[in-house]
């Protein structure tokens, strides 16, 4: 079986399980399809940055491939074993919204794979990644307007990601 087919199966089977779990848990739309932005290179979530550190340290911290957890068919790296355990106990809580794709682009109904791990905002307990720091500030300043638009657009964007086979 080709790597592309295996990747598709893992992503879609994992997505089905996640959708079922999300329905039971009442989570939002951020992970409705299970798409994870792994960027153009490396095949790891958030370019190897520790998603829990955004919440605990308030900054982008590079994770280690030696402290890793595979979720939704994608490796996630962590700076500490404690962060890995926190993520494993509640990945939806710590995972970035919209699969880690640029939240600002999702507002407009598009998508960009490029995000800057330093360009992030935590709003109402949710992590949003953006493609640059200036746009992250703009996203936060207009969060009340932008987040509902992005939430409404995400199902269409996620569907197009599946059809186009973006990373």
Beta strands, then each sheet from edge to edge (+ up, - down):
strand 1: 64-71
strand 2: 74-78
strand 3: 120-123
strand 4: 126-129
sheet 1: 1+ 2-
sheet 2: 3+ 4-
end
